[in-house]
Amino acid sequence: MTLADAQARTSGLRTLVHRPDADAALLIQVLEDFGRFTPMAATDGNDGVILDVTGCTHLFGEEAGMIRAVEARARRIGLNVRTALAGTPQAARAVVRFGRGGVIPTGQDRQVVRALPIAALERDEKDHQALTRAGLRTLGDLDDRPTAPLAARFGTDLPVQLMRILGQEDVRITPLRPPAPCIVDRILFEPITETTDVEAVISDLLAEAVVWLEQRSLGGRAFEVAFFRIDGATRRITVRTGRATRDACAVIRLFKERLAALATPLDPGFGFDQLRLSVPVTQVIAPIQSGFEAKPIGNDDLDRLIDRLTARLGPEAVGRFEPVESHLPERATRLVWAGRRRGEAAWPPRDPESPPLRPLQMFNPPQPIETVSLAPDGPPARFRWRRVTHSIVRAEGPERIGAEWWRSPGHRARDYYRVEDNKGHRFWVFRAGFYGEEPEPRWYIHGLFA
């Protein structure tokens, strides 16, 4: 009825504005808070949360203790809830919405669910009336019938749905975020508020995570800590490393840097009662033999510096170059943020006794120059660039690089030369096109050698 009619019939009627967006935001907030029980959590409709607690119940005193903990947590944040625990998500949903809830003993899902009304299938009104007129009042009545006539009358999805509700077929839930391969939890009996206590708990979690990674020859590229407050607020802090690592001391230093550089400081409120460390990005670490020989050549110091800058300034503030599979020099590299996972392409090996083939400083696009050559297809004898004439005393080349005809048909083949002028400056120049073609070939400078 309309609001005016309702107010005319009932004096003192209290009305509230329906805000679906606020309800949805509250449900997501509850889901974030209930992530303290399991990383496998998802919403169920507009008014439900479903948790996959496989392997987590022992942290709360088995299944009955888990139910009590969930209900106590809901009451603390002002919610009235009905809970059920079953072998499959569909069985738990049916029991909590159309039954009395509670814990279904292992192996008794079918026996308990059979007593539920036919409405637990949640079919449309037409199918519900057809099933009721056929004398089918409960799921047990439907379970006693052969599946072939039901599939022919109501579709093949009805028997499948019935089997899932009866607990005969298990389909896992799709969590709000995919759980990380490595997850370590710490439930605290007394909430903590001091930074030193938080860092101590993170160190303990990292020690456990390192053991897990070592057993699988893995290293972490990203480490995330979730802080669960008593009042239901959840905060996540992530640090990333340039390469896979199992160094707990280095990671805890990164967390200290990150916590100190947060734009919004970590507010414990009345305290954190649970911390969870996850390693969402892992990578295989090849074993390195140590001893007898000198320390392997590497960029450990540079990697540590990049990790510290990334933790302090944020992953988007620090960039690095990575190779790209392209033979064109201007497309052979790209700039990415430091925390991104390294691509499959690798830098080509370099001979330390030979001069570099590519300059560190390159121009994009290449800059045109005016040249004078002793031979049409030879290197330039001198060239003019930025109003300065350079006389060439040494030249090496050519290195021919063909055009990517499948990408840009108008591009031309290039002949690259490494040249040095009489003042010791070294340049990387090329000629685009060949003599005798139309249009005439042009010379460009593409980079400068240090």
N, C-alpha and C positions, 0 to 999 in steps of 0.2 A: 504494500500500500504506500501511498505518498506520505511524506513526513507530516503534512498538515493533518491528514486523517488519523495518523498514529497519535499525534499530540492531542487531538480532540477526544480520542477514546481513552487515553491514559494520561491522567494528570501527573505532572512532575516527571515526565519522561526525560531521561538523560540521553543526549545525543553526542556522538563523536564523529569527527571528519575521518572518512576512510582514506588512508594514504598508502596505496600499494607500494610506492617506491620506498617509503620509510620501512614498511614491513620487510621488503626484500633486502634492504641494507641491514636491518637488524638480524635477519636470518644469516647473512654472510658473516656478520660479526660473531654470532653464536657459533657458526661453523669454524671460524678462525680460533675461537677460544676452545672449542671441543677438539681441536687438533692436538691438545695436550694428551688425549687418550690414545690416539693413533694417527699416523700420517695419512691413512686411507680414509678420508672423510669427504662426503658430498651432500648436496642438498637433495631433498626428496619432496618434490612439489613445492607449494608455496608456504608450507607450515611444518616441514619435517627435515630432519637431519639423519643421515644413515652413516654408520661407522662400521668399517671392517676391522674388527678387533682381533683377528687371527694373530697369535703370537704375542699379544699385548696384555692378556688378562692376568697373567702371573704378576704383573707390576702392581696390580690393584687388589690382590687377594682372590684370584680366579674370577669366574663369571659372575657370581653373586656380588662380590666386592666391586667389580666393574660397574654393575648396574647401580649399586648404592652410590658409588662415586659420581656417576653421571647425574643421577637424580639430585644429589646434594649440590653439585655444581650448578644445576639448573635453578634450584631454589635460591642459591646465593645471589644469582643475577636476576631474580625476580620472575622466573618462568614456571608455569605449571605444565608438566610434561607427563606423557605416558610412554613407557619404555617396553621393549621386547627384545629378546635375544634368541636367534634361531640359526639354523645351519646355512640358510641362504637368505640373501637380501629380500627376495619376494615373500618368503615365508614370514620373516620378521615384520615386513610391512603389513601383510594381511592380519597377523595376530595383533599388532598394535592399533590398527585402524578399525578392525571389525571384531576383535576379541577383547580379552581382558589384559593382554600384555603379559609380562613376566618372562622367566627364563624357561625355554623348552629344553628338556634334557636331550643329550646327544642321542640321535637315532630315533627320536619320537616326534619328529616334525610332522610326518604324515598322519600319525594318529591324532595329534592335537588339531591340525589344520582341517581335518575332515569334518569337524563339528562346526566350522564356520559357515555363515550363510552364503548363498550363491552370489550375493553382492560383493564378496571379497574379490571376485574376478574383475570388478570395475569395468564391465562391458557397457556399451551404450544401452539406452532404454529399450530399444527394439529387441536386442538379444536377451536382455534381462527378462522381458515379458515372455519371450518364446521359451526360455528355460523354465520359468515358473509355471507356465501353462502345461508344460510337459511333466510336471510333478517333481521337478528337481529343486529341492529346497536348500540343500547343503552341498558343500564341496564333496562330501562323502558319497552322496547320491550320484554326482557327476563322475566321481572316480570309479564307481562300480560299473559304469557304462563303457562299452567298447569305444575306442578312440576314432575308428574309421567313420561311423555315422556322424559323430560330432564334427569331425574335420570337414565332411561333405556338406553339413548344414550351416556351420558357423565359420568355416575357414580353418586353415591349418594352424593358425596362430593360437587358437583356443586350446588344443591339447598341449602345446608347448608351454603356454602360460600356466596351465593347470599343473604340469609336471614341476615347474619352477616353484610354484606356491607350495606344493606338497613336499618340496625339498629333494626331489629326485634328480634335478638338474641344477647345477650351480653356475651362475653367471656373475662374475665379479663386478663390483661397482666401478664407475669411472670417477676417480677422486678429483677434487678441485684443482690440485696440481699433482703431477706425477711424483711419486716418492723417490727420493734419491737412493742410489744403490747402497750407500752406507749411512745409517742413522744410529745415533747414540743418544740415549735419554738420561736425564738425571732429575728425579723427583726429590724435592727438598722437604724435610719435615718442618724446618723452620724457614720462613721467607728471608731472603737476603736483600740488602739494600746498598751495601758498600761496594765500591768499584773493585777493591782488592779481593773481596769474596767472589764477585762475578768472574774476575780473571782467574782465580784459583779453580773454580768449577769448569771454566772453559779449558784450562790446562788438563784437568782430569779427563774431560771428554775427548780432547785431542789425543791423549795417550791411548785411550781405547780405540779410537778410529785408526790410529797408526798401526796398531796390532792387526786390525781387520785388513787394512790395505797391504801390509807386509805379507800376510798369508796368501794373498791373491796376486802378488807382484804388481800392484797398482800404486799409483800416486794421485794425489788430488790436485785439480786445477782450480777448484772453487770450493770454499768452505763457508757454510751458512749456519749461524746460530739463531735460534728462535727463543725469545724471552717471553715467558708467559707470566703475566702479573695476576695478583689475587683478584683484582677487580674485573678481569676478563680482557684487558687490553693485551695485544700481542705485537711485538716488534721483532723484525728480522734484520740482521746485519750480515753482509756478505763480503768476504775478501777473496781476491783472485790472485793467482800466481802466473808468472810468465811461462813456466814449465812445470810439469808434474813433480810433486814433492811429497815426502813423508817426514819432513823436518818439523816436528812439533814446536820446537823453540822458535823457528822462523815464522811459523804461522801465528803463534801467540803474540809475537812482536807486531805482526801486521794487524791483528785485532786491536792491540793497544793503540796503534797509530790511527786506525779507523774510528775507534770509540772517542779518541781525543779530538778528531777532526770533524765530528758530526755537526751538521748545521743545526739540527734539533737534538740536543743532548738526550742520552738514554735516561728516561725518567722511571725509576723503580716504583714510584708511588708508595703503596704500603708494602712493597716487596715482591720479588720474583719467587714463585713456589715451584717452578719447573724450567729447565733449560734443555734445549734439544740441538745437537750438532749434527748436521748432514753434510755429505760430500756429493753434491749433485753432478759434478763433472769429474770423471776419473780418466786416467790414461795409463797404459802399460809402461812400466819403467824397466828398461833393460838393465840387468846386473852389470856393475862395473867392478873389474878386478882391481884391487888395491894391494900395494906392497911390492917390493923388489924394484919396481919401476918408478919413474918420476910421476908426479901428479898429472892426471889427464888434462889435456888442454881444454879449457872451457871458458864460459863467460859467467861464472857463478856470481862474481861481484857485481857485474852489470845487471844480471837478473834480479839480485837482491835490491839494487837501487831502484829498478823499475817497479818492483813489487811494493816498495815503501812509498814511492811517489803515487802509485795507483791507489794504495790504501789511504793516503793522506788527502789526495786531490780528487779522487773518484776515477773510475775506469775510463770514462769518456774524455778525461783531461790529458791522458797520456797515450800517445800513438806510437806505432812501430810500422816498419815496412815489412811486407812479406812478398815472396815471389809469386808470379802468376804465369801460367803456361801460355806464353805468347813470345814469338821471336821478334816482334817489334819492340824496340827499347822503351818507348813511352808507355807501352802496355804490359811490360814485363814485371812491374811492381805495382803495389797499391798500398795506401796508408790505411791502417785499421787501428782500432783502439786496443790497448795493451792487453786487456783481459780476455780478448776473443781467442777461441780455440784455434791453434795453428792449422793452416791448410795442408793439403797433401803434397803440394809442390815444395821442393827444397832448393836452397841456393846452390848453384853449381860450384864444384870444388875449385879452389884457386891455388896456383903454384906460387909459393912464397918467393921464389927466386925470379919470377917473371913479372913484368909490369902489369898493372890491371888492364883488363880488356874494356871495362866500362868506367866512365867517370862517376864520381860521387855527386857532382853538381850537374844537373841536366836541365835544359830549357824545354818547356812545353807551352806553346809549340816551338819547334826549332826556329832560330832566327836567321833570316837571309843574309848572305855576305856576297861581296864582289870579289872575284878571283881572277888570277892570271896563271895559266898553266903552260908548261913547256911542251906538253903533248896532250892531245884532246882527251885521251882516256887516262891520263896520269894524275897525280896529286897536284894541288895548287903550289905554285912557286911563291906566291904572296897573295894575301887577301886583305880586304878592307872591312873592318867591323867597328861600328860605333865611332866612325870618323877617325879611326886609327888604323894605319897600315902595318901589317905584320909580315916580315920576310921569313919564309920557311927554310930551315937548315936541315931538318930531318923529317922524314915521313915514313909511315909503315902502313901497308895495306895493298890492295883494297880488301875489305870484308863485305861481301855482297849479301844483302838482305832483301829477299823478294817481297813484293806487296801481298797483302791479304786480299786476294781477288774475290773471295767469297764474302768479305765484309764490306769493302769499299772499292768498287771497280775502278774509280778514278785515281787511286794511289799508284805510284810508280816504284820500280825497283830502286834500291839505293846502294851506292858504293861508299863505304865508310873508310876514313883514314885517321890515324893518330899522327898528329903533326906537332912539331916544336919550332918556335921562332928563334931569332937570334938573341933574344933576351931570356931564354929559358922557359917561356910560357908554353904550356902544352894544351892542345885543343883536340876536340873530337868533331870532325867535319864530315860531311857526306855530299855526294852529288845525286840528285833525284832525276832519274831518266838517263838516256843515252844520246850521244851526239848523232845527228842524222834523223832524230825523231821529231815529231811535232806534238806539243810545243818544245822549244829548246830546253835542255836540262838546266837546272838551277842548283846553286850551291847553298848549303846551310851549315851553321854551327849548332851542334846538338848538345855539347857539354864541355866542361872544363875539368882537367885533371889537376888535383891538388899539387 
